[in-house]
Amino acid sequence: MYRGLGHFVMCHLIWPNILAYDNIMIHFVYGHEIWVILIIGL
């Protein structure tokens, strides 16, 4: 129950707000995604 609700909140409330912060937050998010990809790749 909580896991599904949390996923719904993340997808529909938090992510649109993060993307709305424009360049700073987008750069922050993509920067961390790149690090995760590099770590998993290694």
Biopython code that builds the backbone (N, CA, C, O; Angstrom):
import numpy as np
from Bio.PDB.StructureBuilder import StructureBuilder

atoms = [
    (1, "MET", "N", (0.836, -1.197, 0.000)),
    (1, "MET", "CA", (0.000, 0.000, 0.000)),
    (1, "MET", "C", (0.874, 1.251, 0.000)),
    (1, "MET", "O", (0.759, 2.102, -0.882)),
    (2, "TYR", "N", (1.753, 1.350, 1.008)),
    (2, "TYR", "CA", (2.603, 2.536, 1.092)),
    (2, "TYR", "C", (3.585, 2.601, -0.076)),
    (2, "TYR", "O", (3.897, 3.685, -0.568)),
    (3, "ARG", "N", (4.070, 1.446, -0.518)),
    (3, "ARG", "CA", (5.039, 1.445, -1.614)),
    (3, "ARG", "C", (4.399, 1.962, -2.893)),
    (3, "ARG", "O", (4.994, 2.767, -3.610)),
    (4, "GLY", "N", (3.179, 1.498, -3.181)),
    (4, "GLY", "CA", (2.474, 1.969, -4.372)),
    (4, "GLY", "C", (2.151, 3.448, -4.275)),
    (4, "GLY", "O", (2.293, 4.190, -5.248)),
    (5, "LEU", "N", (1.715, 3.873, -3.095)),
    (5, "LEU", "CA", (1.384, 5.278, -2.891)),
    (5, "LEU", "C", (2.629, 6.145, -3.019)),
    (5, "LEU", "O", (2.590, 7.214, -3.628)),
    (6, "GLY", "N", (3.724, 5.683, -2.446)),
    (6, "GLY", "CA", (4.975, 6.429, -2.537)),
    (6, "GLY", "C", (5.432, 6.566, -3.981)),
    (6, "GLY", "O", (5.912, 7.625, -4.386)),
    (7, "HIS", "N", (5.283, 5.487, -4.766)),
    (7, "HIS", "CA", (5.658, 5.534, -6.177)),
    (7, "HIS", "C", (4.793, 6.541, -6.912)),
    (7, "HIS", "O", (5.295, 7.299, -7.743)),
    (8, "PHE", "N", (3.499, 6.560, -6.617)),
    (8, "PHE", "CA", (2.577, 7.502, -7.249)),
    (8, "PHE", "C", (2.973, 8.935, -6.913)),
    (8, "PHE", "O", (2.992, 9.806, -7.783)),
    (9, "VAL", "N", (3.293, 9.171, -5.627)),
    (9, "VAL", "CA", (3.682, 10.516, -5.202)),
    (9, "VAL", "C", (4.972, 10.934, -5.898)),
    (9, "VAL", "O", (5.079, 12.062, -6.377)),
    (10, "MET", "N", (5.952, 10.032, -5.956)),
    (10, "MET", "CA", (7.219, 10.352, -6.602)),
    (10, "MET", "C", (7.008, 10.728, -8.058)),
    (10, "MET", "O", (7.562, 11.719, -8.534)),
    (11, "CYS", "N", (6.203, 9.933, -8.771)),
    (11, "CYS", "CA", (6.041, 10.143, -10.210)),
    (11, "CYS", "C", (5.227, 11.389, -10.518)),
    (11, "CYS", "O", (5.556, 12.123, -11.449)),
    (12, "HIS", "N", (4.171, 11.642, -9.753)),
    (12, "HIS", "CA", (3.200, 12.646, -10.154)),
    (12, "HIS", "C", (3.344, 13.967, -9.412)),
    (12, "HIS", "O", (2.812, 14.983, -9.858)),
    (13, "LEU", "N", (4.057, 13.972, -8.282)),
    (13, "LEU", "CA", (4.187, 15.209, -7.519)),
    (13, "LEU", "C", (5.631, 15.699, -7.469)),
    (13, "LEU", "O", (5.907, 16.857, -7.781)),
    (14, "ILE", "N", (6.550, 14.820, -7.077)),
    (14, "ILE", "CA", (7.919, 15.260, -6.828)),
    (14, "ILE", "C", (8.681, 15.508, -8.126)),
    (14, "ILE", "O", (9.323, 16.547, -8.275)),
    (15, "TRP", "N", (8.617, 14.556, -9.078)),
    (15, "TRP", "CA", (9.417, 14.713, -10.296)),
    (15, "TRP", "C", (9.024, 15.930, -11.110)),
    (15, "TRP", "O", (9.921, 16.645, -11.556)),
    (16, "PRO", "N", (7.734, 16.224, -11.338)),
    (16, "PRO", "CA", (7.390, 17.448, -12.071)),
    (16, "PRO", "C", (7.901, 18.699, -11.365)),
    (16, "PRO", "O", (8.295, 19.660, -12.026)),
    (17, "ASN", "N", (7.903, 18.702, -10.034)),
    (17, "ASN", "CA", (8.416, 19.855, -9.297)),
    (17, "ASN", "C", (9.924, 19.993, -9.479)),
    (17, "ASN", "O", (10.437, 21.103, -9.618)),
    (18, "ILE", "N", (10.637, 18.862, -9.478)),
    (18, "ILE", "CA", (12.088, 18.902, -9.695)),
    (18, "ILE", "C", (12.388, 19.446, -11.089)),
    (18, "ILE", "O", (13.252, 20.307, -11.251)),
    (19, "LEU", "N", (11.675, 18.943, -12.088)),
    (19, "LEU", "CA", (11.925, 19.391, -13.451)),
    (19, "LEU", "C", (11.587, 20.861, -13.624)),
    (19, "LEU", "O", (12.158, 21.535, -14.482)),
    (20, "ALA", "N", (10.663, 21.362, -12.814)),
    (20, "ALA", "CA", (10.261, 22.759, -12.917)),
    (20, "ALA", "C", (11.356, 23.709, -12.444)),
    (20, "ALA", "O", (11.307, 24.902, -12.742)),
    (21, "TYR", "N", (12.344, 23.195, -11.710)),
    (21, "TYR", "CA", (13.435, 24.056, -11.255)),
    (21, "TYR", "C", (14.408, 24.407, -12.372)),
    (21, "TYR", "O", (15.349, 25.174, -12.163)),
    (22, "ASP", "N", (14.179, 23.836, -13.586)),
    (22, "ASP", "CA", (14.938, 24.212, -14.774)),
    (22, "ASP", "C", (16.379, 23.731, -14.690)),
    (22, "ASP", "O", (16.633, 22.621, -14.222)),
    (23, "ASN", "N", (17.326, 24.552, -15.137)),
    (23, "ASN", "CA", (18.669, 24.066, -15.425)),
    (23, "ASN", "C", (19.393, 23.515, -14.210)),
    (23, "ASN", "O", (20.066, 22.490, -14.321)),
    (24, "ILE", "N", (19.279, 24.161, -13.047)),
    (24, "ILE", "CA", (20.066, 23.749, -11.886)),
    (24, "ILE", "C", (19.681, 22.337, -11.460)),
    (24, "ILE", "O", (20.547, 21.474, -11.320)),
    (25, "MET", "N", (18.381, 22.095, -11.251)),
    (25, "MET", "CA", (17.952, 20.785, -10.782)),
    (25, "MET", "C", (18.133, 19.727, -11.858)),
    (25, "MET", "O", (18.500, 18.593, -11.550)),
    (26, "ILE", "N", (17.883, 20.078, -13.118)),
    (26, "ILE", "CA", (18.059, 19.105, -14.198)),
    (26, "ILE", "C", (19.528, 18.699, -14.281)),
    (26, "ILE", "O", (19.840, 17.517, -14.427)),
    (27, "HIS", "N", (20.424, 19.667, -14.189)),
    (27, "HIS", "CA", (21.857, 19.372, -14.232)),
    (27, "HIS", "C", (22.248, 18.489, -13.053)),
    (27, "HIS", "O", (23.041, 17.560, -13.208)),
    (28, "PHE", "N", (21.695, 18.775, -11.872)),
    (28, "PHE", "CA", (21.982, 17.995, -10.673)),
    (28, "PHE", "C", (21.530, 16.547, -10.854)),
    (28, "PHE", "O", (22.277, 15.613, -10.561)),
    (29, "VAL", "N", (20.294, 16.371, -11.341)),
    (29, "VAL", "CA", (19.739, 15.024, -11.495)),
    (29, "VAL", "C", (20.520, 14.243, -12.539)),
    (29, "VAL", "O", (20.910, 13.099, -12.301)),
    (30, "TYR", "N", (20.752, 14.861, -13.704)),
    (30, "TYR", "CA", (21.474, 14.151, -14.758)),
    (30, "TYR", "C", (22.908, 13.867, -14.342)),
    (30, "TYR", "O", (23.459, 12.826, -14.698)),
    (31, "GLY", "N", (23.517, 14.775, -13.597)),
    (31, "GLY", "CA", (24.874, 14.550, -13.116)),
    (31, "GLY", "C", (24.952, 13.302, -12.244)),
    (31, "GLY", "O", (25.886, 12.511, -12.371)),
    (32, "HIS", "N", (23.969, 13.124, -11.357)),
    (32, "HIS", "CA", (23.966, 11.949, -10.491)),
    (32, "HIS", "C", (23.639, 10.691, -11.283)),
    (32, "HIS", "O", (24.173, 9.624, -10.980)),
    (33, "GLU", "N", (22.781, 10.788, -12.283)),
    (33, "GLU", "CA", (22.486, 9.620, -13.110)),
    (33, "GLU", "C", (23.746, 9.162, -13.833)),
    (33, "GLU", "O", (23.992, 7.961, -13.951)),
    (34, "ILE", "N", (24.547, 10.113, -14.320)),
    (34, "ILE", "CA", (25.789, 9.766, -15.010)),
    (34, "ILE", "C", (26.730, 9.043, -14.055)),
    (34, "ILE", "O", (27.351, 8.050, -14.433)),
    (35, "TRP", "N", (26.844, 9.532, -12.814)),
    (35, "TRP", "CA", (27.710, 8.878, -11.837)),
    (35, "TRP", "C", (27.245, 7.456, -11.556)),
    (35, "TRP", "O", (28.062, 6.540, -11.459)),
    (36, "VAL", "N", (25.929, 7.268, -11.425)),
    (36, "VAL", "CA", (25.398, 5.928, -11.157)),
    (36, "VAL", "C", (25.716, 5.002, -12.317)),
    (36, "VAL", "O", (26.112, 3.855, -12.107)),
    (37, "ILE", "N", (25.545, 5.494, -13.553)),
    (37, "ILE", "CA", (25.838, 4.672, -14.730)),
    (37, "ILE", "C", (27.313, 4.294, -14.754)),
    (37, "ILE", "O", (27.656, 3.150, -15.054)),
    (38, "LEU", "N", (28.191, 5.251, -14.438)),
    (38, "LEU", "CA", (29.623, 4.970, -14.436)),
    (38, "LEU", "C", (29.970, 3.929, -13.382)),
    (38, "LEU", "O", (30.741, 3.007, -13.647)),
    (39, "ILE", "N", (29.400, 4.075, -12.181)),
    (39, "ILE", "CA", (29.705, 3.139, -11.092)),
    (39, "ILE", "C", (29.223, 1.735, -11.448)),
    (39, "ILE", "O", (29.947, 0.760, -11.249)),
    (40, "ILE", "N", (27.994, 1.631, -11.977)),
    (40, "ILE", "CA", (27.465, 0.322, -12.357)),
    (40, "ILE", "C", (28.282, -0.258, -13.506)),
    (40, "ILE", "O", (28.544, -1.460, -13.545)),
    (41, "GLY", "N", (28.684, 0.606, -14.443)),
    (41, "GLY", "CA", (29.465, 0.159, -15.594)),
    (41, "GLY", "C", (30.815, -0.406, -15.177)),
    (41, "GLY", "O", (31.306, -1.361, -15.778)),
    (42, "LEU", "N", (31.420, 0.190, -14.137)),
    (42, "LEU", "CA", (32.709, -0.295, -13.669)),
    (42, "LEU", "C", (32.535, -1.567, -12.859)),
    (42, "LEU", "O", (33.517, -2.130, -12.376)),
]
sb = StructureBuilder()
sb.init_structure("model")
sb.init_model(0)
sb.init_chain("A")
sb.init_seg("    ")
for serial, (resi, resn, name, xyz) in enumerate(atoms, 1):
    if name == "N":
        sb.init_residue(resn, " ", resi, " ")
    sb.init_atom(name, np.array(xyz, "f"), 0.0, 1.0, " ", f" {name:<3s}", serial, name[0])
structure = sb.get_structure()
